[in-house]
Every structure is written in C-alpha cells, then in structure tokens.
Amino acid sequence: MPRWISRAYLSDKKTLRELVRCSVHHFLNDGYSWSLYPLLPFIAADFGLSYAGTGAIKTAMNVLLSALGIPFSILAERIGDLTTLTLGTTLFSLGIAALGLTWSYSAFLVGVFVAGAGGAASHPVGSSLVSKGAPANRMGTILGVFNFSGDVGKAVCPIATAFLAALFGWRIALISIGIVGALLALGLHRLGGQDGDVVTEEKEGEGLSAPPSSDAPTTTGWGVTSWGAFAALHLVGVLDSLARSGVVVFASFVLVDKGFSMASLGGFFGLLAAGGAAGKLVCGPMSDALGKRNMVIVTEVLTALGILAFLHSDGRWVGGALIFLGVFLNGTSSVLYALVPRVTTEARRSRGFAIYYTVTLAASGLAPLLYGVIGDGIGLYPMFNVMAGALLLTVPLSFLLGRPGSEVFREEPRS
C-alpha cells in the first residue's frame, strides 16, 4: 500500500482491516451496478424499451438506494456496521442474480428494486466506517481511497460481465456475478473483528482530530452541525449526480450508434471507470491541498467538455475521450464526500452520509427517466448536449457557496 495512504490513515491493523473490507464491499456494489450499463441496449431490445423505459431501470434502482439509506444507517447503529454491510451487499448481489431469471419488463424491475434495496447500505455505512478515526485534514485523501475501490469495480466488472454476456447471453452473465457477489459478502463477514472495534479516538499529536471541545458546534439529533451548510452542499451534489447518472446510462447507446459491438462496450465502460478511479483517487488529495471549491469548479467544467468530446469523437479517439470524461465525471464526488464530515459529528456520521446519499441518489434516479424523456423528444445526441449545459450550473452555484459566511467550502489549514 502506498506510503502516503498508510501515513494518513492506517494507524493499526484494525483500520487496515476495515479499509480493505469496506473497499471490497464498495468494489462489488459499484462494479455490479455498472455491469448493467453495457447490457442496457440488449436488455432494451429484448423487452422492446424506449429511452424512457430504459432510463426507468436505473431510476427504479436508485429509488430504493435513496429511500433506504437513512434506515440502513440507523440499523447500523443498532446491529453494527459490519453486519449491516454484509446484509446489504448480499441482498444486492442476489437481486442482480434475480435479473437473469426474469422474462418480462415488470419482473425485471422487481429484481432491480431488490438490488437497490440491498445496495442502499454500502455507501452511507461504508463511508461512515472508513471515515471514523481519520484525520480531519486528510478526509479527502481517505475517502478518495475508499471511492477508488468502487471505481476499480466499475472498471473490472463491466468488462467481465460483457465478456460473459457475449459468450452466454446477458441473463447467464448477471446470474453468475450475482452468486459470486453474495458468496464474497458472506466471506468478508468472517474476515475477523467485531462491529464497532475501530479506534475512533487517538492521542493528540498522532495526526488525528482531538475530542470535541466544550465550544464545539451544537449538534442536532441527526448529527448535523450546520443545516444551512449541509443544504448548500446538497445543491452542488444534486447537479453533479444528474449529469453523472445520465451519462453512464445512455453512453452505451451512443457507442452502439457509433457501430461498436456488445463485447467492446464492456471495454469502453472499463475505460470510463478507469478514468473515474484515477479521478477519485487524485481529486480527493488535490482538494485537500488546493481547496474544495476550486476543485469542484475545475472538475465540473472539464466534465462538461468531456461529454462533448465523447459525443463528437470517432474511432480510436472514443477510448481516450471516455478516460478523460471519467476522470472528472467521478472525481468530483471525492471532493463532495469529504465535505460531509465537516458538517456532521462522528457519532452520527453514518446518518449524515445517509442524508447526503439519499438526496443525491434521488437525483441520480430521476436523471435517467428525465433524460430518457428528453431523448425520446429531441434525440440522443441533443440530449447529451443538454446534460453538458446543465452541469455548468454548478459553477455559479460554487461561487455563491464560497462567499463569506458560507461554511461548506471554508478551508481548514493543513498541519
């Protein structure tokens, strides 16, 4: 493991174990979600779906991802983070496997709901567990590493799934990966350690935050120290999520329109995810050094340019455009996630992350259906131009958030 990661986070074997375990859960959840995307044109052909009908698949998954994030975070406080993660990932994997057994669009949506219900645990509970005990001035780095594992899954799983689908069909491919994921989730539960045994307080001078002082901000029952700052953060997160979800759902249709085969689609999504993995790993530390508002503006503008580059590239340039797009499409999330601990307490951090994920996943769920309707009305390529334009709305919003008195982008000095 790179030395800068160990210095920033890994103070003992317990924290290393939890980072590994949470990262594998993140790998499975994000990787399997992305495994659906290269298959969507062929699923749509089997069921005779329009763009709106195809977008509803992602919307259905994100409805449950959004709705159950808070309940899972509360459940984790009662039965433990590890047990909750295991339960969620197992249910998610079984839901993915069930998709291969469906023979109608309505039954397929039921399977998507099941998968979404299980997947709701991964992000809020995993993020909370990973962030506990992390130094405040390295939170972007820590969550960047955690997010990186999810994008590794996004790079690997679509390639493997598309390869299986090209050989055996998309149904067998989904059944196979779903069974493997459930077995892995159950195996991780036996990795060792008990829920709640991660050290969350360290002595001063070891790089971690000291216990809250008596003049710390007043905490609400949900652990949010500033609802105004938290709401401002959500506005940026919603706009970012709308664009990201719309791109990943409909990118496969652009690739098919450019003449690429099913087997090659997995490779292209692997490139998109590889760029995203690099972006999440790099943008977190860069935000710690350069300031989070500046990084948000840079990544959002470059994401819009990346969408246009992908849309108008041909041949060998398509892969390069997807890597470029992936870096900034996903890199922003590491910056935004790192702001959640700024406005929440450690004791209720899983709830803070759950609120954030609930709102942004709701936006992600709305995006495919919204853009699907737009695509049915004006066409596929104009729809992507609308996505790029809407994403630029984050720029003036970022400046508003950075005005004096706005806490969400206030930078902390690095020690």
Residue pairs with C-beta under 8 A, 6 or more apart in sequence:
1 10
1 16
4 141
4 285
5 141
5 145
7 207
8 134
8 135
8 138
8 141
8 142
8 207
9 15
9 19
9 134
9 135
9 138
9 141
9 142
9 145
10 16
10 19
11 133
11 199
11 202
11 206
11 208
12 199
14 193
14 197
14 198
14 199
15 133
15 198
15 199
17 191
17 192
17 193
18 129
18 130
18 193
18 198
19 130
19 145
19 146
20 191
21 82
21 85
21 188
21 191
22 85
22 126
22 129
22 130
22 146
22 149
23 145
23 146
23 149
24 149
24 184
24 188
25 85
25 89
25 122
25 126
25 185
25 188
26 122
26 123
26 126
26 146
26 147
26 149
26 150
26 153
27 149
27 150
27 152
27 153
27 156
28 89
28 92
28 93
28 153
28 181
28 184
28 185
29 88
29 89
29 92
29 119
29 122
29 123
29 150
29 153
30 122
30 150
30 151
30 153
30 154
31 150
31 152
31 153
31 154
31 156
31 157
31 158
32 92
32 93
32 96
32 115
32 153
32 157
32 177
32 178
32 181
33 61
33 119
33 154
34 153
34 154
34 157
34 158
34 248
34 269
34 273
35 96
35 157
35 158
35 160
35 161
35 162
35 173
35 174
35 177
36 43
36 57
36 58
36 99
36 174
37 158
37 248
37 249
37 251
37 252
37 269
38 158
38 161
38 162
38 165
38 252
38 262
38 265
38 266
38 268
38 269
39 161
39 162
39 165
39 170
39 173
39 174
39 262
40 54
40 57
40 249
40 252
40 253
41 252
41 253
41 256
41 262
41 265
42 165
42 170
42 262
43 49
43 54
43 57
43 108
43 170
44 50
44 53
44 54
46 170
47 53
47 104
47 105
47 108
49 105
50 372
50 376
51 250
51 253
51 371
51 372
51 373
51 375
51 376
51 380
51 383
52 369
52 372
52 373
52 375
52 376
53 105
53 372
54 249
54 253
54 368
54 372
55 249
55 250
55 367
55 368
55 369
55 370
55 371
55 372
55 373
56 109
56 368
56 369
56 372
57 108
57 109
57 112
57 368
58 245
58 249
58 364
58 365
58 367
58 368
59 365
59 366
59 368
59 369
60 109
60 112
60 113
60 116
60 365
61 112
61 113
61 115
61 116
61 119
61 365
62 116
62 245
62 361
62 362
62 364
62 365
62 366
63 113
63 116
63 362
63 365
64 113
64 115
64 116
64 117
64 119
64 120
65 116
65 119
65 120
65 357
65 361
65 364
65 365
66 120
66 357
66 358
66 359
66 361
66 362
66 364
66 365
67 120
67 358
68 116
68 117
68 120
68 121
69 120
69 121
69 123
69 124
69 353
69 354
69 355
69 357
69 358
69 361
70 124
70 351
70 354
70 355
70 358
71 120
72 84
72 88
72 120
72 121
72 124
72 125
72 354
73 124
73 125
73 128
73 350
73 351
73 353
73 354
74 351
75 84
76 83
76 84
76 85
76 121
76 125
76 128
76 350
77 350
79 195
80 194
80 195
80 196
81 125
81 126
81 128
81 129
81 195
81 196
81 350
82 129
82 189
82 193
82 194
82 195
83 189
83 195
84 121
84 125
85 121
85 122
85 125
85 126
85 129
85 185
85 188
86 185
86 186
86 188
86 189
87 118
87 121
88 118
88 119
88 120
88 121
88 122
88 125
89 118
89 119
89 121
89 122
89 181
89 182
89 184
89 185
89 188
90 118
90 182
90 185
90 186
91 114
91 115
91 117
91 118
92 115
92 116
92 117
92 118
92 119
92 122
92 181
93 118
93 177
93 178
93 179
93 180
93 181
93 182
93 184
93 185
94 114
94 118
94 178
94 182
95 111
95 112
95 113
95 114
95 115
95 116
95 117
95 118
95 178
96 111
96 115
96 174
96 177
96 178
96 181
97 174
97 175
97 177
97 178
97 179
97 182
98 110
98 111
98 114
98 115
98 178
99 108
99 111
99 112
99 115
99 171
99 174
99 178
100 170
100 171
100 172
100 173
100 174
100 175
100 178
101 111
101 171
101 175
102 108
102 110
102 111
123 353
123 357
124 350
124 351
124 353
124 354
124 356
124 357
125 350
126 146
127 143
127 146
127 337
127 340
127 350
127 353
128 349
128 350
128 353
129 198
129 350
130 142
130 143
130 146
131 139
131 142
131 143
131 341
131 346
131 349
132 198
132 200
132 346
132 349
133 198
133 199
133 200
133 201
133 202
133 208
134 142
134 208
134 341
135 142
135 207
135 208
135 209
136 209
136 341
136 412
137 288
137 412
137 413
137 414
137 415
138 207
138 288
139 288
139 338
139 341
139 342
140 283
140 284
140 285
140 287
140 288
140 292
140 334
140 335
140 338
141 284
141 285
141 288
142 284
143 284
143 334
143 337
143 338
144 280
144 281
144 282
144 283
144 284
144 285
144 334
144 338
145 281
145 284
147 280
147 281
147 284
147 330
147 333
147 334
147 337
148 277
148 280
148 281
150 280
151 273
151 274
151 276
151 277
151 279
151 280
151 330
152 273
152 277
153 273
154 269
154 270
154 272
154 273
154 276
154 277
155 270
155 271
155 273
155 274
155 276
155 277
156 270
157 177
158 265
158 266
158 269
158 270
158 273
159 266
159 267
159 269
159 270
160 177
160 266
161 173
161 174
161 177
161 266
162 173
162 262
162 263
162 265
162 266
162 267
162 269
163 263
163 266
164 172
164 173
164 176
164 177
165 172
165 173
165 262
165 266
166 261
166 262
166 263
200 346
201 208
201 211
202 208
204 210
207 415
212 345
216 225
217 225
217 226
218 225
219 225
219 345
219 348
220 227
221 348
222 348
222 351
222 352
222 355
223 344
223 345
223 347
223 348
223 349
223 351
223 352
224 230
224 343
224 344
224 348
224 352
224 355
225 343
225 344
225 345
226 343
226 407
226 408
228 407
229 342
229 343
229 406
229 407
229 408
230 343
230 344
230 352
230 355
230 356
230 408
232 401
232 406
232 408
233 336
233 339
233 340
233 343
233 356
233 401
233 408
234 356
234 359
234 360
235 397
235 401
236 296
236 336
236 394
236 397
236 398
236 401
237 336
237 356
237 359
237 360
237 363
238 359
238 360
238 363
239 363
239 390
239 391
239 393
239 394
239 397
240 300
240 332
240 333
240 336
240 360
240 391
240 394
241 360
241 361
241 363
241 364
241 367
242 363
242 364
242 366
242 367
242 370
242 387
242 390
242 391
243 303
243 304
243 307
243 329
243 367
243 387
243 388
243 390
243 391
244 329
244 330
244 333
244 364
244 367
245 363
245 364
245 365
245 367
245 368
246 367
246 368
246 370
246 371
246 383
246 387
247 307
247 325
247 329
247 384
247 387
248 269
248 272
249 367
249 368
249 371
249 372
250 368
250 371
250 372
250 375
250 380
250 383
250 384
251 268
251 269
251 272
251 310
251 322
252 265
252 269
253 380
254 310
254 311
254 380
254 381
254 384
255 264
255 265
255 268
255 318
256 265
257 380
258 314
258 318
260 268
260 318
268 318
268 319
268 322
271 319
271 322
271 323
271 326
272 322
272 323
272 325
272 326
272 329
273 326
273 330
274 323
274 326
275 322
275 323
275 324
275 325
275 326
275 327
275 329
275 330
276 326
276 327
276 329
276 330
276 331
277 326
277 330
278 326
278 327
278 331
279 299
279 326
279 327
279 328
279 329
279 330
279 331
279 332
279 334
280 330
280 331
280 333
280 334
281 334
282 327
282 331
283 295
283 299
283 331
283 332
283 334
283 335
284 334
284 335
284 338
286 295
287 295
287 334
287 335
287 338
288 338
288 414
289 414
291 409
291 411
292 335
292 338
292 339
292 409
292 411
293 398
293 399
293 401
293 402
293 409
295 332
295 335
296 332
296 335
296 336
296 394
296 398
296 409
297 394
297 395
297 398
297 399
298 328
299 328
299 331
299 332
299 335
300 328
300 332
300 391
300 392
300 394
300 395
300 398
301 392
301 395
302 324
302 327
302 328
303 325
303 328
303 329
303 332
303 391
304 388
304 389
304 391
304 392
305 388
306 321
306 324
306 325
306 326
306 327
306 328
306 329
307 325
307 384
307 387
307 388
307 391
308 384
308 385
308 388
309 321
309 324
309 325
310 318
310 321
310 322
310 325
310 384
311 381
311 384
311 385
313 320
313 321
337 353
337 356
339 408
339 409
340 349
340 352
340 353
340 356
341 349
341 352
342 407
342 408
342 412
343 352
343 407
343 408
344 351
344 352
344 353
345 352
371 383
371 386
371 387
374 383
374 386
375 383
378 386
398 409
400 406
401 408
401 409
402 409
